[in-house]
Amino acid sequence: MPLPTRVLTADRGDEGLRLDLVLRRHLTDLHRATRTRVQSWIEQGMVTVNGTAVRRVSTRAALGDIVSVMLPDETPRPAMTAEAVAIDVLYEDDYLLAINKPAGVVVHPTYKHTAGTLMNALLWHARAWPPPQRPSLVSRLDKLTSGIIVVAKTAAAHAGLQRAMSVFPASGTGGAERGCQKDYLAVVYGRVNVARGDIHLRLATDHSDRRKVVASATAGAESLTQFERLGRVPAPRAGLSLLRCRLVTGRTHQIRVHLAASGWPIVGDPVYGEPRWQQVADPLLAATLRAFPRQALHAWRVAFSHPLTRARVTIEAPVPPDIAALLGIAGLSVSRVRTDPVAAARYR
């Protein structure tokens, strides 16, 4: 049975726009016509322009173009199941909780990862919560990044946390006690010769690979990362440094791309990294860097105003064992990084 088809004519508002944006503009009545799905329809050859299949999302529309799109039936999303998997709770009250996510764990189910995610474990953790409490993610991390993820228990808490955690005051603004502070630890290649600084580069989707982000001085979304050097070792010809990075904006892959663009790629980053371990003279350190299985990035600390009580909440996640071992072999000091699990979360 043929799929239903929608036909539209590009008007003046579509002229010069990318094809995916044209379709989204005309398919606002279809909830399933998300950006990702529309781009997938184009790439699968389900969209024609003037009778010719077009598979490039970036194709620009001209006034009067006849655009036809086949609309696949919407497949119902399977309900998430609760799974009895232990989670490391750093903080919990009646409105929210914070989880210390290990590296390698997917946060939310996808078509590639339908089970074994943090959300599956959270549903089990929440099985005895009274209605209307239900876990809802406020922050996310890449699969290979460890550290803090904040979860709301109610719709009101979720809305309040989104507001509280969307304000990132820059240093010196006087708003630190009101806004959100998100600090990450990163082990990077390179000689970071300044004690602290700002990385102010725009970020945009890579046209050749929509899964990647590229940095630019002129194109893309405004993005700012502040960094502080906590330690460094010579590691001849390569350099190795421990940085604390603070998000002032919260873009996809922001820290990873900003550091790589600055010449300081994160150790082990499979997308934006470099194999600089080849330049390290010390055999043990070189072997450790080569074998490090993921980007050495850890969401270490978050501070924000509680969405209900307005009290200041500060939560910290201990340095994970793999990064701690790497730092130990490298000779980088962790004295300025709190690692005591007892002090990992506090509420004030």
ABEGO torsion letter per residue (X at the ends): XBBBBBBBBBBAAABGBBAAAAAAAAAAABAABBAAAAAAAAAAGABBBGGBBBABAABBBBBGBBBBBBBBBBBBBBBBBBBBBBBBBABBBAABBBBBBBBGBBABBBAABABGBAAAAAAAAAAABBOABBBBBABBBBAABBEBBBBBABAAAAAAAAAAAABBBBBGAGAAAABBBBBBBBBBBEBBABABEBBBBBBBBBAABAABBBBBAABEBBBBBBBBBABBBAGBGAEBBBBBBBBABBBBGAAAAAAAAAGBBBBGBAAABBBAAAABABAAAAAAAAABABBBBBBABBBBBBAAAGBBBBBBBBBBAAAAAAAAAAGBBAAABBABAAAABBBX
